């Protein structure tokens, strides 16, 4: 157990919880069974860690968040399933993060350095990467996979089993019904693709050659009237030898099971 001076006396901690010595737990928070919390993490007041949850180092979880609760899938019948959270995440007020189901891998997994703004919901069996931003009121349905450096605008909803690949961006109040390829910006209800996330690339210091190559790839996929296979063939011939980053976009298209947002 952690240092009692850092745990408010109104907090309730299950005896099975393993809490690092410097973890801070605020008033009226509850830590359930089979929970582990890593060094430097802080729970503000009224945080509920439901159980069967592994939380890494230096996370900050704000008031009224529900973390590691059982999922809302009607097929769930009390099986032991888990939520894993990495390091350096900021989970703001009223977020809800649910454990997995045995229909998948029994695990919901969230990586590191993510910002989940107010009222973000991450449903069962989602796999979330690193350095993502979810704005207020984002709803992520079950079995969704999200890569790294993705930005999801406020009040957006993502349909179950979709894949949102790295460096993409979803505009506010969007409905995502199909996969979003790497680097692509989408928006609308239902969402449509309208460009590459060029500003995001510039902010990361990517070269003009890389940005231009990815723009050319977008044009081949979305603007030139080619089939997906024809576009991929052209991208490999004309762009991939000079712009290695386009391989991630190729992978997005080849691995998509739901089809991509058009």
Secondary structure, 3 states (H helix, E strand, C coil): CCCHHHECCCCEECCCCEECCCCEECCCCEECCCEEECCCCEECCCCEECCCEEECCCCEECCCCEEEECCCCCCCCCCCCEEEECCCCEECCCCEEECCCCCCCCEEEECCCCEECCCCEECCCCEECCCCEECCCCEECCCCEECCCCEECCCCEECCCCEECCCCEECCCCEECCEECCCEEEEECCEEEEEECHHHHHHCCCCHHHHHHHHHHHHHHHCCCCCHHHHHHHHHHHHHCCCCCHHHHHHHHHHCCCCECC
